[in-house]
Amino acid sequence: MTKVLNTADSFTDDAVDGLVSIYPHYLEKTYGGVVSSRSTRPGKVAVVIGGGSGHYPAFAGWVGPGLADGAVVGNIFASPSTQQIYAVAKAVDDGAGVFMSYGNYAGDVLNFNLAEEQLGEEDIRAVSVPVTDDVSSAKLEERAKRRGVAGDLMVFKIAGAAAERGDDLDGVIAAAKKVNDATYSFGVAFAGCTLPGAEQPLFTVPEGQMGVGLGVHGEPGVAEVPLEPAADLAKRLVDRLLEERPEGSSGRVAALLNGLGGTKYEELFVLWNDVRKLLEGAGLTIVAPEVGELITSLDMAGVSLTLTWLDDELEELWLAPADTPAFRRGAAPEVRTVHRGISEAAQQEFGEASSDSRELAGELLATLEVVATLLHDKESELGDLDAIAGDGDHGRGMTKGCDAALAAARAAVDGGAGLSSTLSAAGVAWADKAGGTSGALWGNGLRQAATALDDESRPGAEQGVAAVQAALDLVTTFGKAQRHDKTLLDALIPFGESLQQSVGEGRSFAEAWSSAAEVATTEAQATADLAPKIGRARVLSDRSQGHPDPGAISLAMIVTAVGERLG
Amino acid sequence: MTKVLNTADSFTDDAVDGLVSIYPHYLEKTYGGVVSSRSTRPGKVAVVIGGGSGHYPAFAGWVGPGLADGAVVGNIFASPSTQQIYAVAKAVDDGAGVFMSYGNYAGDVLNFNLAEEQLGEEDIRAVSVPVTDDVSSAKLEERAKRRGVAGDLMVFKIAGAAAERGDDLDGVIAAAKKVNDATYSFGVAFAGCTLPGAEQPLFTVPEGQMGVGLGVHGEPGVAEVPLEPAADLAKRLVDRLLEERPEGSSGRVAALLNGLGGTKYEELFVLWNDVRKLLEGAGLTIVAPEVGELITSLDMAGVSLTLTWLDDELEELWLAPADTPAFRRGAAPEVRTVHRGISEAAQQEFGEASSDSRELAGELLATLEVVATLLHDKESELGDLDAIAGDGDHGRGMTKGCDAALAAARAAVDGGAGLSSTLSAAGVAWADKAGGTSGALWGNGLRQAATALDDESRPGAEQGVAAVQAALDLVTTFGKAQRHDKTLLDALIPFGESLQQSVGEGRSFAEAWSSAAEVATTEAQATADLAPKIGRARVLSDRSQGHPDPGAISLAMIVTAVGERLG
């Protein structure tokens, strides 16, 4: 359990401050994460890695020559925001393009894709390759749906080495895709982890059992089996990975035996001793194995084994020197520190606004206050609901996002902004601070809604419908989900349809909204009957069966509260 | 809790095998531990570190250029045996003498001292400096009684650097003493650790509390206080260490914030961020801080802060390059691997024995079988008793020792050995395999008893008394304890006195033994009324009050069982 913290909200920031102060010769803090404080070869492709925090040394511990130029640091177990990714990429770009990589989770995919788009608008070519190594999370035929777990290290290390040796962006992408295709991980969990500030672990493993096919964000395993001796556990891990040995492989493998945090070094060495014998017994040659805590999940107890099937190129890149706080190979280069300077999120400026629109902006601010209070009240309820099948961060993410939106809206209103600008500022702040999938969708959804409004007029009901539709379109496009996939769309789509229909029938906007909110509530509850489908790589089992989707529930709560204010 | 193992007995050996297979370019396994597989400068003072296992990277992870040449690996939380220390020192000695260092615990002191003596007999000069950095374990005026905790790293690193730069043995000793005098540690525990194979942790910390002044072998803290924010915890640690800031210190400090195993990196970074501010606020300059899991205690949760007050020499040595599996600083030297070869424990040869004496050796073997069965039955009971104030390893240590003694006695009897040789072989094996204080005392005590016997005659009662007295003398001399110090001497001394008196009164040896065993049992129970005194640096609180000493209890059990066979 996490015992050392000031506040749960400041945990990630405090940890980054501490880390950077220990390794000033490696790291510099920047808005969104950390960047290398070492000089790099001019014209090198920049390598950006990232994800949620709680996994140290992943990701901030791997910044340095031969590996990454920057790491984006999200909140605990939550995707970093689009703005964070954009900022870190921008800080390290040297004109040769930015290669980005991260574990394949819906929130990370969404935010990295949005950041690529944003960088592209500034003519910075940024391309990401998500890591998909977890054999438990999807069948081999659906490789692209697999989660990224400890194989992250293999992909990042090899992509970093490709950039270091002088490959251009296409070359780095090709190396990353090749190593990702060659990388397979399988793990077991002995005990769950507890989020900073939480009292209970995200999941528990029954006495005498272990969870097979764990995730690294507190996701329970896909099955439970009795504990077994190290030699049997080694065989379980090795056998499963050898099932997917690629045809024509050279028989040379890079291996990583990873401890999740609560499983200690000596235990890992005991297990490795058996793993090694089995791999050698299968005729394989193990190249530079790594055994240790490389991708942790707070204090979760468990292990995973990763194999990367090497060819000559991958072996050369795997063995190439690297020098970072937590991963070092070969001779350390001479240290020369450069200072990129700490950037901050860009300040927004607001245009002229009519007094009508400023009054509406004030209304919006008051509404956000109501919503923020509601979300604080419901934070643990939403978190518990999310923990059934996910990582339990939904309540915290929504609260953080809404608090940030409220603060941004207040600053906008104080600065004389109108309705559209205020809503847009609120959306940007929400996406930036909440992290995760829902944060990105809510924040960018609100920002998109603002495009249907302006800072001048008092919008009519039609314009209100258009704003909701704009948000809905964004969420559908970037959320990569459809109705009945057990996401917030199951409440949002019927909400939008009902609102449009009622307004079309001539009812007042407030009336239409309230009745649409009732529809959303009913539909959100009905998600309890659905099994999760696509776009939710984290959800592996049907543990959520019988429970409604937390994203749909929170949406229904919010539109209901807004309806009460409108009416 | 330890979940990955084959058997509890094979845990340490399996872990060393695994470790060495990961780092063949650093480490080679030898009898008793690991030695460096790198070439060293001819004529360099050899540096040997060691202690129990369960603390990785301490100690085997710190073998390599600039640090140690060999590490002795005891069982979990138990001192290595004299034979192990001797063997590792012998493997790395290059003629310039051997510097040895370890944390200050009774068992380690005993075994390292015995090993020094044994090496001295072969004209190998070996000198050890125990580390005494734990401010919670004794007052500053009793500095030599303090335990060694995370400060081990500072002392080992600086002594290793002194040897590497070419200091002779006296120079290395002087540097080690200087850094030890300048090193202070203080820590807190959040949760206890569980020995491999055990079901329950060695201690627990009540919900919402933390133990202040933890040990690294599952010893609970000396006091319990409520959990507090990281900033307050930082202040608690820093304030306590600044109380002992040496007069005239330069204001430059090396710092180590150590995680015990269950407290994760991000938590350490959060705490370091506050510690750093407080140290800087006190006007100190922090030199090359280390923050991480350096001296663990299996999966125990907790942290400790170590400060070393630097002068120019210590700072130079602290910053000198080092290259080991788990601690690396500066440029890595080119790797050249040497092979020292794996040594085994020396085989014993037995002289001629009379048939009478061989018959008695057979009796001894049968008696050891009875004692071994008894100890297996009582293993967890003795462990529980030991866990009240100590590290809970007494039952396991006694069982391991006796099993080894039994196997050695069987081999001796099969080889035609007489009574004295068989008892001596049993004693050597007991000391070697049991580890810890009680293992060294029991094993060396039996070996000493054998010197009062021979392989020819059938000993009379007087000779039996002399054998017990010989064992008692050794235990008193090396155990550095007296009666009423709450050790096995509280049963052994009255046992010896009673035996001598009864034999003097003309009773049969069997009768005298049985009545002495009754005395031993009564006296062992009476240790419940004693508070621990000296020679037991591990025991800090009076938690053992009201409970008898496990060493006295096991002695009483064994002499009672032996008495039943004699009678």
Interface residues (C-beta under 8 A of the other chain):
Chain A: M1 T2 K3 V4 L5 N6 T7 F11 T12 D14 A15 V16 D17 G18 L19 S21 I22 S53 G54 Y56 P57 G61 F190 A191 M210 L227 P229 A230 A231 L233 G261 G262 T263 K264 Y265 E266 E267 L268 F269 V270 L271 W272 N273 D274 R276 P289 V291 E293 T296 L298 D299 A301 V303 R328 G330 A331 A332
Chain B: M1 T2 K3 V4 L5 N6 T7 F11 T12 D14 A15 V16 D17 G18 L19 S21 I22 S53 G54 Y56 P57 G61 F190 A191 M210 L227 P229 A230 A231 L233 G261 G262 T263 K264 Y265 E266 E267 L268 F269 V270 L271 W272 N273 D274 R276 P289 V291 E293 T296 L298 D299 A301 V303 R328 G330 A331 A332
